[in-house]
Amino acid sequence: MRQQKLPSLLFLLLMMDKARQMSLKIPTNKVRELREQSGAGIMACRNALLETEGDMGKALETLKERSLLQVQKKAERSTTQGIIETYIHTGGNIGALIEVNCETDFVARTDEFKGLAHHLAMQVAAICPQFISREEIPNGDDDIEPETACLLLQPYIKDTDKTVQDIINETIARVGENIKVSRFARFELGN
């Protein structure tokens, strides 16, 4: 029994030494750059770089996968706090109201959450969605395109490579709380 523990202990020590050596090879500016790109914490960025042996692209993918897991874990949490944000387009002809909810009032008061709510209100004013998600589309309405009619499925106006849901998921990963859009309204002068 003791002979079996000795090789595993030796293996563990070798792995710890390898990790120590790798940490010495990863410069802090690389960790800082990954942190700026991903919004993840310092240790999460460092560990991702260690796992990928310093490859920035792979480390960024690793962090994205981890943040997706965090988002899925938080999806069922209750969102009873939040804010109602308004956006009035230049000229005053188009406006939008949106209610964005989170778990605590602490997060609702952060600049990041307020910024998300403002950008979502701009999205509603610009693209004119009819529903929040695909689940709200009535059965039998086959002529409705979910990607244009549903807010969460629309391409984000500031980065069309991402959907609105992707932007919300990124914010969930950064703030550590579930975030949901509860309702919205869009107003256009004369309509």
C-alpha positions as a printed NumPy array, in Angstrom:
array([[  0.   ,   0.   ,   0.   ],
       [  2.783,   2.399,   0.881],
       [  4.563,   1.71 ,  -2.413],
       [  1.505,   2.824,  -4.38 ],
       [  1.314,   6.164,  -2.548],
       [  4.977,   6.971,  -3.151],
       [  4.743,   7.164,  -6.985],
       [  1.544,   9.207,  -6.823],
       [  3.166,  11.597,  -4.343],
       [  6.209,  11.881,  -6.601],
       [  3.919,  12.571,  -9.591],
       [  2.103,  15.254,  -7.616],
       [  5.366,  16.921,  -6.647],
       [  6.556,  16.864, -10.262],
       [  3.287,  18.417, -11.442],
       [  3.496,  21.138,  -8.781],
       [  7.065,  21.904,  -9.842],
       [  6.003,  22.093, -13.498],
       [  3.164,  24.479, -12.583],
       [  5.599,  26.631, -10.601],
       [  7.972,  26.769, -13.556],
       [  5.148,  27.659, -15.943],
       [  3.973,  30.472, -13.672],
       [  7.425,  31.951, -13.828],
       [  7.304,  31.954, -17.626],
       [  3.963,  33.791, -17.933],
       [  4.588,  37.533, -17.784],
       [  2.174,  39.751, -15.933],
       [  1.494,  41.842, -19.019],
       [  0.082,  38.722, -20.702],
       [ -2.213,  38.11 , -17.713],
       [ -3.254,  41.786, -17.793],
       [ -3.983,  41.62 , -21.54 ],
       [ -6.108,  38.476, -21.141],
       [ -7.943,  40.086, -18.23 ],
       [ -8.754,  43.169, -20.322],
       [-10.051,  40.997, -23.173],
       [-12.121,  38.643, -21.03 ],
       [-13.121,  40.627, -17.953],
       [-12.181,  37.62 , -15.791],
       [-10.247,  37.804, -12.529],
       [ -6.46 ,  37.806, -12.307],
       [ -6.152,  34.259, -10.947],
       [ -8.637,  32.893, -13.484],
       [ -6.593,  34.454, -16.3  ],
       [ -3.323,  33.181, -14.859],
       [ -4.698,  29.657, -14.467],
       [ -6.114,  29.673, -17.993],
       [ -2.732,  30.726, -19.361],
       [ -1.051,  27.982, -17.332],
       [ -3.459,  25.357, -18.662],
       [ -2.925,  26.459, -22.257],
       [  0.828,  26.921, -21.843],
       [  0.628,  30.641, -22.544],
       [ -1.562,  30.508, -25.681],
       [ -3.767,  33.629, -25.506],
       [ -6.403,  32.357, -27.961],
       [ -6.876,  29.038, -26.195],
       [ -6.859,  30.757, -22.797],
       [ -9.606,  33.121, -23.943],
       [-11.682,  30.155, -25.183],
       [-11.129,  28.352, -21.853],
       [-12.346,  31.41 , -19.952],
       [-15.408,  31.722, -22.222],
       [-16.311,  28.061, -21.602],
       [-15.982,  28.557, -17.846],
       [-18.122,  31.692, -17.926],
       [-20.817,  29.809, -19.89 ],
       [-20.877,  27.194, -17.131],
       [-21.251,  29.968, -14.553],
       [-24.127,  31.478, -16.53 ],
       [-25.918,  28.115, -16.726],
       [-25.555,  27.606, -12.96 ],
       [-27.048,  31.038, -12.251],
       [-29.93 ,  30.763, -14.745],
       [-32.467,  29.5  , -12.209],
       [-31.736,  32.114,  -9.556],
       [-34.468,  34.603,  -8.716],
       [-34.078,  38.123, -10.123],
       [-36.146,  40.508,  -8.014],
       [-33.949,  43.623,  -8.081],
       [-32.908,  45.762, -11.033],
       [-33.617,  49.006, -12.818],
       [-35.891,  50.537, -15.404],
       [-33.84 ,  52.301, -18.05 ],
       [-34.978,  54.779, -20.679],
       [-33.508,  55.807, -23.988],
       [-34.737,  58.712, -26.1  ],
       [-33.181,  58.876, -29.555],
       [-31.793,  62.181, -30.833],
       [-34.647,  64.325, -32.065],
       [-37.086,  62.854, -29.564],
       [-39.058,  60.826, -32.129],
       [-38.203,  57.352, -30.781],
       [-37.949,  56.191, -27.19 ],
       [-37.685,  52.957, -25.252],
       [-38.24 ,  51.725, -21.704],
       [-36.757,  48.462, -20.468],
       [-36.841,  46.614, -17.148],
       [-33.667,  44.639, -16.479],
       [-33.535,  42.516, -13.34 ],
       [-30.714,  41.024, -11.277],
       [-30.44 ,  39.257,  -7.924],
       [-29.327,  42.1  ,  -5.622],
       [-29.656,  45.861,  -5.452],
       [-25.874,  46.048,  -5.043],
       [-25.347,  44.842,  -8.627],
       [-28.269,  46.958,  -9.878],
       [-26.39 ,  50.081,  -8.74 ],
       [-23.133,  49.229, -10.527],
       [-22.055,  51.147, -13.609],
       [-21.658,  47.906, -15.549],
       [-25.275,  46.869, -14.933],
       [-26.589,  50.366, -15.674],
       [-24.542,  50.42 , -18.874],
       [-26.001,  47.073, -19.94 ],
       [-29.54 ,  48.33 , -19.307],
       [-28.865,  51.508, -21.301],
       [-27.457,  49.559, -24.254],
       [-30.437,  47.208, -24.167],
       [-32.802,  50.204, -24.238],
       [-30.879,  51.514, -27.27 ],
       [-31.257,  48.074, -28.877],
       [-35.033,  48.174, -28.361],
       [-35.239,  51.669, -29.853],
       [-33.071,  50.775, -32.855],
       [-34.303,  47.312, -33.863],
       [-37.93 ,  47.251, -32.583],
       [-38.272,  43.705, -31.202],
       [-41.715,  42.255, -30.539],
       [-40.824,  39.627, -27.928],
       [-38.119,  39.053, -25.329],
       [-37.383,  35.417, -26.198],
       [-38.407,  32.668, -28.611],
       [-40.713,  31.148, -25.964],
       [-43.009,  34.204, -26.125],
       [-43.839,  33.77 , -29.824],
       [-47.424,  32.465, -30.109],
       [-47.838,  28.965, -31.551],
       [-48.827,  28.95 , -35.188],
       [-47.054,  32.196, -36.1  ],
       [-44.733,  30.694, -38.693],
       [-44.237,  33.973, -40.561],
       [-42.356,  35.556, -37.609],
       [-38.556,  35.338, -37.797],
       [-37.298,  34.755, -34.225],
       [-33.887,  36.353, -34.94 ],
       [-35.509,  39.701, -35.713],
       [-38.625,  39.519, -33.525],
       [-36.957,  38.378, -30.274],
       [-34.746,  40.825, -28.382],
       [-32.404,  38.16 , -26.974],
       [-31.791,  36.593, -30.4  ],
       [-31.11 ,  39.831, -32.277],
       [-27.584,  40.77 , -33.336],
       [-26.233,  43.29 , -30.823],
       [-26.161,  46.773, -32.394],
       [-22.655,  47.583, -31.121],
       [-21.126,  44.214, -32.154],
       [-23.14 ,  42.31 , -34.76 ],
       [-21.003,  39.177, -34.294],
       [-22.743,  38.691, -30.923],
       [-26.38 ,  38.393, -29.95 ],
       [-28.032,  40.365, -27.165],
       [-28.096,  37.149, -25.102],
       [-24.305,  36.834, -25.542],
       [-23.835,  40.351, -24.141],
       [-26.071,  39.551, -21.175],
       [-24.159,  36.294, -20.563],
       [-20.844,  38.155, -20.563],
       [-22.204,  40.581, -17.981],
       [-23.536,  37.696, -15.862],
       [-20.057,  36.165, -15.863],
       [-18.459,  39.464, -14.822],
       [-20.904,  40.501, -12.075],
       [-21.612,  36.987, -10.788],
       [-25.399,  37.272, -10.752],
       [-28.284,  36.188, -12.939],
       [-29.648,  38.941, -15.194],
       [-32.949,  38.885, -17.058],
       [-34.934,  41.259, -19.222],
       [-38.475,  41.343, -17.816],
       [-40.256,  43.683, -20.205],
       [-39.792,  46.533, -22.607],
       [-41.775,  49.122, -24.55 ],
       [-40.864,  51.095, -27.647],
       [-42.501,  54.383, -28.612],
       [-42.344,  56.134, -31.943],
       [-43.896,  59.529, -32.592],
       [-47.072,  59.156, -34.662],
       [-47.449,  55.388, -34.113]])
